[in-house]
Amino acid sequence: MTVKTIPLGPLETNCYVLSDSGRAVVVDPGGEPGPLLKYLEEQGLEVDVILNTHLHFDHTLGNKALADALDKDILASEDDRPLLGTELGGGGMMGLPEVPAYDFKPLTPGETEFAGMRCRIFATPGHSQGSLTFYFPDAQCAFVGDLVFYRSIGRTDFPGGSLDVLKKSVEENIFTLPPETVLYPGHGPETTVGDEKNHNPFFTGL
């Protein structure tokens, strides 16, 4: 299994392609998807589905263009749908681009499969009310959105955010994964469960 990181959009949001045996999933297309589509074509990958960890504008800016280009569904948490009617979800603030309107199919936590790969979906609110984590055990990785970063955590001062809720999400759903699990965040470098559990200053003393 291969993970490709392609930063997209005005905030350089990490878009990810997880692939195996010619099939792939895309996580958080946060900008114009040209570089992403080029990579998919070069690698001969067939995308099964587009996943959103949450519906803030910088993670969804490329949703419609990518979904139209690939004719694939977008999946996300219904709990984040209220964001679509706000600047936080729709963009347009501080000169940033507006997010083209898109629709998505609701996801619920639990065991499933994408592109032939086992996936466990966790509800991990705190950065947004509907934030999800996608854990692929066979690839030993999890896509965490803006829940936790290398030595840091996501903002909790947005509507639907909560520091206490975020920390609980991390402690109960992320730090219980195998320590070697690679965490792929929405911004910045990848990290691991063990590294963050031992060194993230927001969780010292666990």
C-alpha positions as CSV (number, residue, x, y, z in Angstrom):
1,M,0.0,0.0,0.0
2,T,1.2,3.5,-0.9
3,V,0.4,6.9,0.6
4,K,1.1,10.0,-1.6
5,T,0.9,13.4,-0.1
6,I,-0.1,16.3,-2.4
7,P,-0.5,19.7,-0.7
8,L,-3.3,21.6,-2.4
9,G,-5.1,25.0,-2.0
10,P,-4.2,28.4,-0.5
11,L,-3.4,26.8,2.9
12,E,-1.3,24.0,1.5
13,T,-3.7,21.4,2.9
14,N,-2.4,17.8,2.7
15,C,-4.4,15.8,0.2
16,Y,-3.7,12.1,0.4
17,V,-4.0,9.2,-2.0
18,L,-3.9,5.8,-0.4
19,S,-3.6,3.1,-3.1
20,D,-3.2,-0.6,-3.4
21,S,-3.3,-2.8,-6.5
22,G,-4.4,0.0,-8.8
23,R,-7.3,1.1,-6.6
24,A,-7.3,4.3,-4.5
25,V,-9.1,6.6,-2.1
26,V,-8.5,10.3,-2.0
27,V,-8.7,12.1,1.4
28,D,-9.3,15.9,1.7
29,P,-8.9,17.5,-1.8
30,G,-8.3,21.0,-0.5
31,G,-7.7,22.8,-3.7
32,E,-7.7,22.7,-7.5
33,P,-7.2,19.0,-8.3
34,G,-4.9,19.3,-11.3
35,P,-1.8,17.9,-9.6
36,L,-3.8,15.2,-8.0
37,L,-5.4,14.1,-11.3
38,K,-2.0,14.1,-13.0
39,Y,-0.7,11.8,-10.3
40,L,-3.7,9.4,-10.6
41,E,-3.2,9.2,-14.3
42,E,0.6,8.7,-14.1
43,Q,0.1,5.9,-11.6
44,G,-2.8,4.3,-13.4
45,L,-5.0,4.5,-10.3
46,E,-8.8,4.1,-10.2
47,V,-10.3,6.1,-7.4
48,D,-13.2,4.4,-5.5
49,V,-14.3,7.3,-3.3
50,I,-13.4,10.8,-2.0
51,L,-13.2,11.1,1.8
52,N,-13.4,14.2,3.9
53,T,-12.1,14.2,7.5
54,H,-14.2,17.3,8.1
55,L,-15.9,20.0,6.1
56,H,-13.8,23.2,6.7
57,F,-13.2,25.0,3.4
58,D,-9.5,24.3,3.2
59,H,-10.2,20.5,3.1
60,T,-13.1,20.6,0.6
61,L,-12.1,23.3,-1.9
62,G,-11.5,20.7,-4.6
63,N,-14.4,18.4,-3.8
64,K,-16.7,19.3,-6.6
65,A,-14.0,19.5,-9.3
66,L,-12.6,16.2,-8.3
67,A,-15.9,14.5,-7.9
68,D,-17.0,15.8,-11.4
69,A,-13.7,14.7,-13.0
70,L,-13.8,11.2,-11.6
71,D,-17.6,10.8,-11.3
72,K,-17.1,9.5,-7.7
73,D,-19.0,10.1,-4.4
74,I,-17.8,12.3,-1.6
75,L,-18.3,10.9,1.9
76,A,-18.2,12.8,5.1
77,S,-19.9,13.2,8.5
78,E,-23.5,14.4,8.5
79,D,-22.6,16.3,11.8
80,D,-20.5,18.7,9.7
81,R,-23.3,19.5,7.2
82,P,-24.2,22.8,9.0
83,L,-20.8,24.1,8.1
84,L,-21.7,24.3,4.4
85,G,-23.8,27.4,5.0
86,T,-21.0,29.2,6.8
87,E,-17.7,30.9,5.8
88,L,-15.8,28.3,7.6
89,G,-17.3,25.6,5.4
90,G,-18.0,27.7,2.3
91,G,-14.9,29.8,2.1
92,G,-14.9,33.4,0.8
93,M,-13.5,35.1,4.0
94,M,-10.4,37.2,4.0
95,G,-10.0,37.0,0.3
96,L,-9.9,33.2,0.2
97,P,-11.8,31.5,-2.6
98,E,-15.4,30.3,-2.2
99,V,-15.9,26.5,-2.2
100,P,-18.0,25.4,-5.2
101,A,-21.2,23.8,-4.0
102,Y,-21.0,20.0,-3.6
103,D,-23.1,17.3,-2.0
104,F,-21.9,14.3,0.0
105,K,-23.1,11.0,1.3
106,P,-23.1,10.6,5.1
107,L,-20.6,8.4,6.8
108,T,-21.1,6.7,10.2
109,P,-18.4,5.3,12.4
110,G,-17.5,1.7,12.2
111,E,-15.9,-1.0,10.1
112,T,-16.0,-0.7,6.3
113,E,-13.9,-1.2,3.2
114,F,-12.7,1.3,0.6
115,A,-10.9,0.3,-2.6
116,G,-10.5,-3.2,-1.2
117,M,-8.8,-1.9,1.9
118,R,-10.2,-2.4,5.4
119,C,-11.0,0.9,7.2
120,R,-12.2,1.7,10.6
121,I,-13.9,5.0,10.9
122,F,-13.8,6.9,14.2
123,A,-15.9,9.9,15.2
124,T,-13.2,12.2,16.5
125,P,-14.9,15.6,17.2
126,G,-13.1,18.5,18.8
127,H,-11.8,20.5,15.8
128,S,-15.2,20.3,14.3
129,Q,-18.3,18.6,15.5
130,G,-18.2,16.0,12.7
131,S,-14.5,15.3,12.4
132,L,-13.7,11.8,11.4
133,T,-10.5,9.7,11.5
134,F,-9.9,7.0,8.8
135,Y,-7.8,4.2,10.1
136,F,-6.5,1.6,7.7
137,P,-5.0,-1.2,9.8
138,D,-3.3,-3.1,7.0
139,A,-1.5,0.1,5.9
140,Q,-0.7,0.9,9.5
141,C,-1.9,4.5,9.0
142,A,-4.7,6.9,10.0
143,F,-5.8,10.1,8.3
144,V,-6.7,12.4,11.2
145,G,-7.5,15.7,9.5
146,D,-6.9,18.6,11.9
147,L,-7.4,16.6,15.0
148,V,-3.7,16.2,15.9
149,F,-0.5,17.4,14.3
150,Y,3.2,16.7,14.8
151,R,3.7,17.9,18.4
152,S,0.4,19.9,18.3
153,I,-3.3,19.7,18.0
154,G,-6.0,21.4,15.8
155,R,-7.7,24.6,16.7
156,T,-10.7,24.3,18.9
157,D,-12.0,27.9,18.8
158,F,-14.1,27.4,15.7
159,P,-17.8,26.7,16.0
160,G,-18.3,23.1,17.0
161,G,-14.8,22.9,18.4
162,S,-13.9,22.0,22.0
163,L,-10.5,21.4,23.6
164,D,-11.8,18.9,26.1
165,V,-13.7,17.0,23.4
166,L,-10.6,17.0,21.1
167,K,-8.3,15.7,23.8
168,K,-10.8,12.9,24.6
169,S,-11.1,12.0,20.9
170,V,-7.3,11.7,20.7
171,E,-6.9,9.8,23.9
172,E,-9.7,7.3,23.3
173,N,-9.4,6.8,19.5
174,I,-5.8,7.7,18.4
175,F,-3.6,6.8,21.4
176,T,-5.2,3.4,21.6
177,L,-3.9,2.4,18.1
178,P,-0.6,0.6,17.7
179,P,2.3,2.9,18.5
180,E,3.8,2.4,15.1
181,T,0.7,3.7,13.3
182,V,1.5,6.6,11.0
183,L,-0.7,9.6,11.5
184,Y,-1.3,11.8,8.4
185,P,-2.6,15.2,9.4
186,G,-4.3,17.9,7.4
187,H,-1.2,20.2,7.6
188,G,2.5,19.6,8.2
189,P,4.5,16.5,8.5
190,E,3.4,13.0,9.3
191,T,4.0,11.5,12.7
192,T,3.2,8.4,14.7
193,V,0.9,7.4,17.5
194,G,3.8,6.5,19.8
195,D,5.7,9.7,19.1
196,E,2.7,11.9,19.9
197,K,1.7,9.9,22.9
198,N,5.2,10.4,24.3
199,H,6.1,13.9,23.2
200,N,3.0,15.9,22.3
201,P,2.9,18.7,24.9
202,F,-0.9,18.7,25.0
203,F,-0.9,15.2,26.4
204,T,1.9,15.1,28.8
205,G,1.4,13.0,31.9
206,L,-0.7,10.3,30.2
